[in-house]
Amino acid sequence: MPAVTVENPLTLPRVAAPADAVARTVLAVTTAPSGFEGEGFPVRRAFAGINYRHLDPFV
């Protein structure tokens, strides 16, 4: 039995933005660089080469 039940499991309560939230502009939209890992399977590095001061502290 689940700990919490609701009438409609597809609805969630809205989370309010923090009072000290600051809107940020988009720095750039680019395609992630691609490469090969391990035994040659292709991967894309989402944050390769970006300066860490442009990232959120939780990334």
PyMOL commands that place a pseudoatom at each C-alpha (Angstrom):
pseudoatom trace, name=CA, resn=MET, resi=1, chain=A, elem=C, hetatm=0, pos=[0.000, 0.000, 0.000]
pseudoatom trace, name=CA, resn=PRO, resi=2, chain=A, elem=C, hetatm=0, pos=[1.414, 3.419, -0.919]
pseudoatom trace, name=CA, resn=ALA, resi=3, chain=A, elem=C, hetatm=0, pos=[2.142, 5.906, 1.831]
pseudoatom trace, name=CA, resn=VAL, resi=4, chain=A, elem=C, hetatm=0, pos=[0.118, 8.662, 0.134]
pseudoatom trace, name=CA, resn=THR, resi=5, chain=A, elem=C, hetatm=0, pos=[-2.832, 8.285, -2.185]
pseudoatom trace, name=CA, resn=VAL, resi=6, chain=A, elem=C, hetatm=0, pos=[-4.529, 10.921, -4.308]
pseudoatom trace, name=CA, resn=GLU, resi=7, chain=A, elem=C, hetatm=0, pos=[-7.621, 10.955, -6.482]
pseudoatom trace, name=CA, resn=ASN, resi=8, chain=A, elem=C, hetatm=0, pos=[-5.680, 11.719, -9.660]
pseudoatom trace, name=CA, resn=PRO, resi=9, chain=A, elem=C, hetatm=0, pos=[-1.999, 10.651, -9.601]
pseudoatom trace, name=CA, resn=LEU, resi=10, chain=A, elem=C, hetatm=0, pos=[-1.304, 12.783, -12.703]
pseudoatom trace, name=CA, resn=THR, resi=11, chain=A, elem=C, hetatm=0, pos=[-1.783, 16.072, -10.846]
pseudoatom trace, name=CA, resn=LEU, resi=12, chain=A, elem=C, hetatm=0, pos=[0.925, 17.491, -8.637]
pseudoatom trace, name=CA, resn=PRO, resi=13, chain=A, elem=C, hetatm=0, pos=[0.870, 20.636, -6.522]
pseudoatom trace, name=CA, resn=ARG, resi=14, chain=A, elem=C, hetatm=0, pos=[2.798, 23.579, -7.949]
pseudoatom trace, name=CA, resn=VAL, resi=15, chain=A, elem=C, hetatm=0, pos=[6.124, 24.452, -6.378]
pseudoatom trace, name=CA, resn=ALA, resi=16, chain=A, elem=C, hetatm=0, pos=[6.551, 28.153, -5.738]
pseudoatom trace, name=CA, resn=ALA, resi=17, chain=A, elem=C, hetatm=0, pos=[9.745, 29.847, -6.914]
pseudoatom trace, name=CA, resn=PRO, resi=18, chain=A, elem=C, hetatm=0, pos=[12.096, 30.925, -4.129]
pseudoatom trace, name=CA, resn=ALA, resi=19, chain=A, elem=C, hetatm=0, pos=[11.702, 34.553, -3.046]
pseudoatom trace, name=CA, resn=ASP, resi=20, chain=A, elem=C, hetatm=0, pos=[15.320, 35.342, -3.951]
pseudoatom trace, name=CA, resn=ALA, resi=21, chain=A, elem=C, hetatm=0, pos=[15.196, 33.698, -7.414]
pseudoatom trace, name=CA, resn=VAL, resi=22, chain=A, elem=C, hetatm=0, pos=[16.953, 35.625, -10.188]
pseudoatom trace, name=CA, resn=ALA, resi=23, chain=A, elem=C, hetatm=0, pos=[15.970, 35.266, -13.841]
pseudoatom trace, name=CA, resn=ARG, resi=24, chain=A, elem=C, hetatm=0, pos=[18.927, 34.363, -16.067]
pseudoatom trace, name=CA, resn=THR, resi=25, chain=A, elem=C, hetatm=0, pos=[19.332, 34.779, -19.799]
pseudoatom trace, name=CA, resn=VAL, resi=26, chain=A, elem=C, hetatm=0, pos=[20.298, 31.957, -22.153]
pseudoatom trace, name=CA, resn=LEU, resi=27, chain=A, elem=C, hetatm=0, pos=[24.049, 31.938, -22.791]
pseudoatom trace, name=CA, resn=ALA, resi=28, chain=A, elem=C, hetatm=0, pos=[24.018, 29.731, -25.915]
pseudoatom trace, name=CA, resn=VAL, resi=29, chain=A, elem=C, hetatm=0, pos=[22.191, 26.867, -27.593]
pseudoatom trace, name=CA, resn=THR, resi=30, chain=A, elem=C, hetatm=0, pos=[24.593, 24.341, -29.102]
pseudoatom trace, name=CA, resn=THR, resi=31, chain=A, elem=C, hetatm=0, pos=[24.899, 20.666, -29.997]
pseudoatom trace, name=CA, resn=ALA, resi=32, chain=A, elem=C, hetatm=0, pos=[26.838, 18.615, -27.460]
pseudoatom trace, name=CA, resn=PRO, resi=33, chain=A, elem=C, hetatm=0, pos=[30.235, 17.425, -28.693]
pseudoatom trace, name=CA, resn=SER, resi=34, chain=A, elem=C, hetatm=0, pos=[30.321, 13.738, -29.548]
pseudoatom trace, name=CA, resn=GLY, resi=35, chain=A, elem=C, hetatm=0, pos=[32.990, 11.139, -29.006]
pseudoatom trace, name=CA, resn=PHE, resi=36, chain=A, elem=C, hetatm=0, pos=[33.498, 7.443, -28.331]
pseudoatom trace, name=CA, resn=GLU, resi=37, chain=A, elem=C, hetatm=0, pos=[33.707, 5.647, -24.969]
pseudoatom trace, name=CA, resn=GLY, resi=38, chain=A, elem=C, hetatm=0, pos=[34.950, 2.283, -23.828]
pseudoatom trace, name=CA, resn=GLU, resi=39, chain=A, elem=C, hetatm=0, pos=[34.579, -0.219, -26.618]
pseudoatom trace, name=CA, resn=GLY, resi=40, chain=A, elem=C, hetatm=0, pos=[33.654, 2.398, -29.180]
pseudoatom trace, name=CA, resn=PHE, resi=41, chain=A, elem=C, hetatm=0, pos=[30.068, 3.332, -28.422]
pseudoatom trace, name=CA, resn=PRO, resi=42, chain=A, elem=C, hetatm=0, pos=[29.103, 6.944, -29.214]
pseudoatom trace, name=CA, resn=VAL, resi=43, chain=A, elem=C, hetatm=0, pos=[28.409, 9.400, -26.387]
pseudoatom trace, name=CA, resn=ARG, resi=44, chain=A, elem=C, hetatm=0, pos=[27.587, 13.110, -26.146]
pseudoatom trace, name=CA, resn=ARG, resi=45, chain=A, elem=C, hetatm=0, pos=[29.030, 15.274, -23.383]
pseudoatom trace, name=CA, resn=ALA, resi=46, chain=A, elem=C, hetatm=0, pos=[26.372, 17.798, -22.350]
pseudoatom trace, name=CA, resn=PHE, resi=47, chain=A, elem=C, hetatm=0, pos=[28.687, 20.180, -20.479]
pseudoatom trace, name=CA, resn=ALA, resi=48, chain=A, elem=C, hetatm=0, pos=[32.049, 19.527, -22.137]
pseudoatom trace, name=CA, resn=GLY, resi=49, chain=A, elem=C, hetatm=0, pos=[34.233, 22.609, -22.326]
pseudoatom trace, name=CA, resn=ILE, resi=50, chain=A, elem=C, hetatm=0, pos=[31.821, 24.986, -20.576]
pseudoatom trace, name=CA, resn=ASN, resi=51, chain=A, elem=C, hetatm=0, pos=[33.144, 27.266, -17.866]
pseudoatom trace, name=CA, resn=TYR, resi=52, chain=A, elem=C, hetatm=0, pos=[31.852, 25.983, -14.516]
pseudoatom trace, name=CA, resn=ARG, resi=53, chain=A, elem=C, hetatm=0, pos=[30.786, 29.463, -13.392]
pseudoatom trace, name=CA, resn=HIS, resi=54, chain=A, elem=C, hetatm=0, pos=[27.990, 29.270, -16.011]
pseudoatom trace, name=CA, resn=LEU, resi=55, chain=A, elem=C, hetatm=0, pos=[26.551, 26.069, -14.495]
pseudoatom trace, name=CA, resn=ASP, resi=56, chain=A, elem=C, hetatm=0, pos=[24.183, 25.729, -11.570]
pseudoatom trace, name=CA, resn=PRO, resi=57, chain=A, elem=C, hetatm=0, pos=[25.826, 24.523, -8.374]
pseudoatom trace, name=CA, resn=PHE, resi=58, chain=A, elem=C, hetatm=0, pos=[23.733, 21.334, -8.469]
pseudoatom trace, name=CA, resn=VAL, resi=59, chain=A, elem=C, hetatm=0, pos=[24.783, 20.115, -11.922]
for i in range(1, 59): cmd.bond("trace and resi %d" % i, "trace and resi %d" % (i + 1))
show_as sticks, trace
zoom trace
